[in-house]
Amino acid sequence: MFTRYRRGLFITSFLAAPVTLYVVYVISPYAQAFYIAMTDWRGVTATPAFIGFDNFARLFSDQIFWKAVTHNGALLVLLPLLTIVIALFFAFLLNVGGEGRGVAGIRGSRFYRVVFFFPQVLAVAVVAVLFQQVFRPDGSGMLNGPLMAMGLRPVGFLSDPGVAFWSVLGVMVWQAVGFYVVLFSAGLASIPRDMFEAAQIDGAGRASLFFRITLPLLWDTVQVAWVYLGILALDVFAIVWVMTDQHGGPDFSTTVMAAEIYRNAFSYFRFGYASALGVVMFFFTVGFAILSLRLTRRERIEY
């Protein structure tokens, strides 16, 4: 009994410091945000007036908010889907897609892994500024320059409301794919080669190797990747804010919830309203994570 008490005391004392830090710096700000969301605080008064759910009522009648939700929802579906499909394709090629007998990756697969991972080394703001130059609407743009040289009209990648969102999505996929290529490659490396070789002996082609062996055995990794990418899609801010010059694109065609939180808090000084937006985004993110984990749950395949 005394030994169990000492063990419990040791564990409690060991966890006291990190738990305290977590409560102070993570849980406490969340609690403050929930309170501020029910006030009219503008950042200058010591005692903001409590207004209940007025901010939330105003929020759900805000057309810009619904535009932001729509864009986050589109990213929530398209970003994980496109990134995972492209990353799985390249990871499969790099590890199993080589020609000849046996199971091997394509020639130079190690070099390609480094190339794919390179965007992860760049800061998000650097990526946004880089693609601002790529998408420039004049002759100095990397994409519009050749188009104009051929006598074609330049494309407003960031100025056309019908194109701007897709430009931002393309940049996000470009930046994210490399990490998941490496992640899926690590998962493929842990699958015994005997399974692939036995399937090849039985006459399985590349498509069968992917859908009958690779994808089922990588499902847990794909599930984690989907959740992470979904959270990224809900929490995206820097790329939108920098690429579209802090305006959320033409006619708010690229704005997202995180950008509206920042704009309302630090441009309009409506901290109560911004906190209400933050609370809504918090529940969206938590709800997505729980729903994804439940819907994609399946029995673990042992090998």
N, C-alpha and C positions, 0 to 999 in steps of 0.2 A: 504493500500500500504506500509506504513512504517512498519507495523507488519510483512508483508511478507518479506520485506527487512531484518529486524532483524532476522527473522527465517533463511533465506538463509545465512546470515552472520554467524550465530551461527553454522549451519551445516558445512559451509565451514571451519571455524576455528577448529571445532571438527575433521574434516577429514584431515586437512592439515598435521598433524604430521604422521599418518599412511601411507597416500598416498606418502609423501615425502620419508619415509623409504622404501616403496615398490619400488618406482622408483629407488632409489639409490642402493638398495641391491638386487633387482630382475631384473628389466627392464634394468638397466645399464649394468650388466654383460652379459645379452643376446646380447645387442647391441655391446659390446666389442668383444664378441665371433664371431659375424657376420663379424666384421671388420678384426679380426685376421685371420679368415678363408681365407681371400683373400691376405694374406701376407706369406712370408717365415720365419716368426719369429721363432727363436730357443731359446728364453728366455734370451738371453744375450745382444742383441743389443737394443739401445734406439729407433732407427728409422728403423723398419723392412721394407723391400722392398715390394711394392705392386705388386702382380703377378696376380690379377684378379681371374679367375676361374680355374687356373692351378691345385690347390689342389683338386678341385672337379673332374676334368678330370682324374687326377692320381688316385683318390679314386675309381672311377667306373671301373678302369682297375686292381684294387688290388684284387687278389684272396682271400686273408685272409679276406678282408672286406666282400666279398660275402659269405664266410663261416659264418662270424659273423651275417650277415643279415639273412641267412638261419636258423641259430640256434635261433635267436630272433623271426623269423617268426613261427618256430615250437613251441616255447614256447608260442607265442601269441595265438595259437590255442589250444594247449594241456593243458597248465597250467590253464586257466580259465575253460575249459571244465571239466577236471578231478576234479579240486578242487570244483567246484560248484555242480557237480553230487554227489560226495562223501559227501560234507557238507549237501546238501539237504536230502540225504538218512539218515544220522545220526540225523539231526535235526528233521526230521519227526518221526523217531523211538523214540527220546527222548521226544517228545511232544504228539504224536498221536498214536504211535505204540504199546501201552500197550495192554495186553490181557484182556479179560473180557468185561463186559457191560460198556457203557459210553465211553467217550473219555479221555484218560490219557496216559502219557508217560510210558516207561518201568520202571521197578523197579530200583532205584538207579540213576535216570536220572540226578539229581543235581550233584552227584559225578562224573558222566561221563562228564558233561560239564566242570568241573574243569580239568579233565584229558586231554580232547581234547584241552583246551585252554592253557595248560602248555607250549607247544613249543613257544607261543607268548611271554612268559616271558623271554626266552633266547635271547641273542643278536645273530644277524646273524652270526658274526664271531665265536661265541661259537658253534653254530649249525654246521658250516662248519668244525671246528676242531673235534667236536664230531664224525661226519660221516667220517672224514678222518680215524679215528681209527676203526670205524665199517667196513669200506671198505678196511682195510689193506690187502695186498696180501699174507701175511704170516700166520702162524698158530695162531698168536695173534689177528687176525681180528675176529670180532664177527660173521661174516658170513662165511669167508673162514676157520676159525678154525674148525668148525664142518664138513665142506666139506672135509678138509684134514684128519680129524680124521677118516672119513669113507672111506678113500682111493681115494677120488675124486680129480680131478685137481682144484686148486684154480681159481676163476674168477677174472679177472683184472677189477674190477669195475671202477677204475679211470685210469688204464693204457691201457685198450683195447679201441681203437678208436670206435669200434662198440657198446660199452657198456657205456662208460664214460658219454655221453650226457644223457642217460636214467637214470643213477645214480643221476646226478645233478637234473634232472626233478623230480625224486622221492623224493629227499630231499626237494625241493621247495614245492611240494604238501603236504608233511608231515607237514612242518612248517605252511603252510597257512590254512589248512583245519580247524583247531581249531577255529580260529577267525570267520570264516564264519559259522561254526556250531552254535556259540553263536549268531551271527548276524541273521541268519535265525530262530533260536529259539525265539529270541525277536520278529521277525515278526509274527511267528506262535502264540505267546502268545497274540498278539493283534487281532487275528481273533476270532470272537464270537464262543464259543463252541456250541451254538445252531445250527450253520450251519452244523457242523460235526455230531451232534446227529440227526438232521433231515435227513441228507443223510444216516446215518446208519439205521434209521427206514425204509427208502425207499429201503433198501437192498444193499446199496453201500458197496463195499469191500475196502480194504486198497488201492488198485491201483486206484480205482475211487475217493477215498477221496484225493489222492495225485494229480492226473492229472486234476480233475474237480473242486477242491476247493483250495487246498494248493498252487499249482503252479500258477494259475491265480491271486490269491490274493497276492502272494509274488513276482509277476513279476517285480515291481518297484525295490524291493530290489535285485533281481537277476540281473537286468540291471546295477545297481550301482556296484555290486560285479564284474560283467564282466569287466566293465571299469577299476576299480581299479586293478584287476588282470592282465588285459592287459597292463596297464602302468607298473606294477611290472615286467612283462615278458620282456618289452622293456628296462627297466632300471636296470635289474639285473646285479649285479657286485660282491658283497662281497662273495657270496657263490661260484661262479665260480673262483674268484681270489684266495681264501683261499684253497678251496678243491683241486684244480688242481695245487697247488704250483706256482701260478703266471705265468703259461705257457699256459693257455687256453686248457689244456688237451693234450694228445698225438696227434701230427699232427694237432693241433688247433681244435680238435674235439668237444670242449666245449666252445670255445671262443665266446664272444658276443660283441656288439658294445661298450658298456661301458668299457669293458676290453681293447679293442683296443684303445679307447680314452686315457685311463690311460697309456697304454704301450707306445704309440707314444709320449705322452707329457712328461712322467717322466722317461722313460727308453731310448728312442731315442732322446728326446729333440726336437721333431718336433711339436712345439706348433701350428703352422699354420695348419698343416695337421690334428692334433688332433681336432682343432676347427672346421674344415670342417666336420669331423666325427660327432662332437657334433651338428652341424647345421642340418645334415641329420637326426640324431636321434630325434632332436626336432620336425622336420616336420613329421616324422613317428609317434611320440607319439600324437601330436595334431591331425593329420589326423585320427589316430585310434579312439581317443576319440570322435571326431565329427561324424565319420562314424558309430560307435557303437550306439551312442545316437539316430541317425536318423533311423538306420535299426531296432532297437528294440523298437521304439516308438509305443505305442498303447494307446487306450482309457483307462483311469483310471477306475477301477471297484470300485464302492462305496458299502460299507456294513455297 
